[in-house]
Amino acid sequence: MTDAKPDVVQYPLVADQSTFGVQAFAEGLLSAFAHDPVFAIRDFTGQAQFVPGSFESAFLKIVIKADSIVLTDGVKEKDRLEILQTMREQVVEIAKYPEIVFASTNISVTRLGEGRYRARVIGDLTFHGVTQKNLWITPEVTMGGDSLRAKGDFSLKQSEFGIKPFSAAGGTIKLKNELKFSFDIVAQKEG
């Protein structure tokens, strides 16, 4: 007699119901006059999967289209175009590295209350051609009906991915090495 293995359920991510942003921070001699740019990630795909109830076989993968990163700040159009062009061509180098990929290697879940959980997601992030192993993300996950929602944030250093932080005006205006990512991602049960 063999035990039946529980079914893993797929939850594709729903980008148009989700928000995913990046905050950069100004530094340097003229940083008091500069602003801390905020970017939005508009195009990403992926899915979460697990056995309902036990969270066995939990896995998460997210693929971001690098050219979908847009500046959301209220800056002059000329400045917006210059910042986006520099970010896309010199910082992220989207022609060379069109995708940013996160894949989990370990997920554990703690129940906080009815339909609410704290997840510890450890995984590998490939960004700018470099893979950082064992990145930790600890979102709060809410489940209801056939959907789930994960909210949280994490930080990373651009230098860990071979990226030289943005600099302008002879270095008097530049961005700090650290970037803060925040997300509120919705996924819908498949089927």
Residue pairs with C-beta under 8 A, 6 or more apart in sequence:
6 51
6 52
6 53
6 54
6 56
7 51
8 49
8 50
8 51
8 56
8 57
9 49
9 50
9 51
9 52
9 189
9 190
10 47
10 48
10 49
10 189
10 190
10 191
11 47
11 48
11 49
11 147
11 148
11 187
11 188
11 189
11 190
12 45
12 46
12 47
12 187
12 188
12 190
13 44
13 45
13 46
13 47
13 48
13 62
13 185
13 186
13 187
14 186
14 187
14 188
15 42
15 43
15 44
15 45
17 186
18 183
18 184
18 185
18 186
19 40
19 182
19 183
19 184
19 185
20 40
20 41
20 44
20 64
20 181
20 182
20 183
20 184
20 185
21 38
21 39
21 40
21 41
21 72
21 181
21 182
21 183
22 38
22 39
22 40
22 41
22 69
22 179
22 180
22 181
23 36
23 37
23 38
23 39
23 179
23 180
23 181
23 182
24 36
24 37
24 38
24 39
24 166
24 175
24 176
24 179
25 36
25 175
25 176
25 178
25 180
26 34
26 35
26 36
26 37
26 173
26 174
26 175
26 176
27 174
27 175
27 176
28 34
28 167
28 171
28 172
28 173
28 174
29 171
29 172
29 173
30 169
30 172
30 173
31 173
31 174
33 173
34 173
35 73
35 75
37 71
37 73
37 75
37 83
37 175
38 71
38 72
38 73
39 69
39 70
39 71
39 72
39 87
40 69
40 70
40 72
41 64
41 68
41 69
42 68
42 69
42 70
43 64
43 65
43 67
43 68
44 62
44 63
44 64
44 65
44 68
45 62
45 63
46 60
46 61
46 62
46 63
46 102
47 60
47 61
47 187
47 190
48 58
48 59
48 60
48 148
48 150
48 187
49 57
49 58
49 59
49 60
50 56
50 57
50 58
50 59
50 107
51 57
55 107
55 108
55 109
58 104
58 107
58 108
58 109
59 103
59 104
59 107
60 102
60 103
60 104
60 107
60 121
60 123
61 101
61 102
61 103
61 104
62 101
62 102
63 99
63 100
63 101
64 99
64 100
64 101
65 98
65 99
66 88
66 92
66 94
66 97
66 98
66 99
66 100
67 88
67 94
67 98
69 87
69 88
69 92
70 84
71 80
71 83
71 84
71 87
73 80
75 83
83 166
86 166
86 168
87 166
88 94
89 95
90 166
91 158
91 163
91 164
91 165
91 166
92 128
92 163
93 128
96 129
97 127
97 128
97 129
99 126
100 125
100 126
100 127
101 125
101 126
102 123
102 124
102 125
102 126
102 135
103 123
103 124
104 121
104 122
104 123
105 122
105 123
105 124
105 133
105 134
106 120
106 121
106 122
106 123
107 119
107 120
107 121
107 122
108 119
108 120
109 117
109 118
109 119
109 120
109 141
110 117
110 118
110 119
110 120
111 117
112 118
112 140
115 142
115 143
115 144
116 140
116 141
116 142
116 143
117 140
117 141
117 142
117 143
118 138
118 139
118 140
118 141
119 137
119 138
119 139
119 140
119 141
119 150
120 136
120 137
120 138
121 136
121 137
121 138
121 139
122 134
122 135
122 136
122 137
123 134
123 135
123 137
124 131
124 132
124 133
124 134
124 135
125 131
125 132
125 135
125 156
126 132
127 156
127 161
127 163
128 161
128 162
128 163
129 161
129 162
130 160
130 161
130 162
132 156
132 160
132 161
135 154
135 156
136 154
137 152
137 154
138 152
139 150
139 151
139 152
139 183
140 150
140 151
140 152
141 148
141 149
141 150
142 148
142 149
142 151
146 188
146 189
147 186
147 187
147 188
147 189
148 186
148 187
149 184
149 185
149 186
149 187
150 183
150 184
150 185
150 187
151 183
151 184
151 185
152 182
152 183
153 180
153 181
153 182
153 183
154 180
154 181
155 178
155 179
155 180
155 181
156 178
156 179
156 181
157 177
157 178
157 179
158 164
158 165
158 177
158 178
158 179
159 165
159 177
165 174
165 175
165 176
165 177
166 174
166 175
167 173
167 174
167 175
168 174
